[in-house]
Amino acid sequence: MKKTLTMTLMFVASAAAAHDPIDWNGSEIQVLLNREETGGDMGIFTTRFPGPGGPPRHVHEDAGEALYVMEGSAEFLADGNTFVLGEGEIAFVPKGVDHTFRILEEDGGKLMVIVAPGGFEGFFDATKHLKLPDEIETLNTISAEYGQVFTGPPLEAE
């Protein structure tokens, strides 16, 4: 049994390296594991944001989200509360909670994001072709298909 588990882990590890980086609206997204590779349990990706900046406020209606700061620091807003995390720190946002983050450094930062159950990680590939802000309505429609609803502007715009 131990050998089977090892082979399964090796298969998943090699599959994680097979995903090409996605240029998404000025950020680089690297999917490490997707829903199909985890039996639906989770999706894992990294996101490198130019700084300072971050995504608009949003809610994941069907998934919890853990955000681990790999490089730099980030201000988080979750359920009306703000806090700052630095490298090596992590936050968890339960499904249904309004949230966002903003990378604080001028030269950007990097986060690892884990969504459970998986599926949301496919949003970036599904929307990478859109021209924003011109196609915002299309973005909102596709976003809803991935369980995400935008609720407000990014932190720096407030």
Secondary structure, 3 states (H helix, E strand, C coil): CHHHHHHHHHHHHHHHCCCCCEEECCEEEEEEECCHHHCCCCEEEEEEECCCECCCEEEECCCEEEEEEEECEEEEEECCEEEEEECCCEEEECCCCCEEEEECCCCCEEEEEEEECCCHHHHHHHHCCCCCCCCHHHHHHHHHHCCEEEEECCHHHC
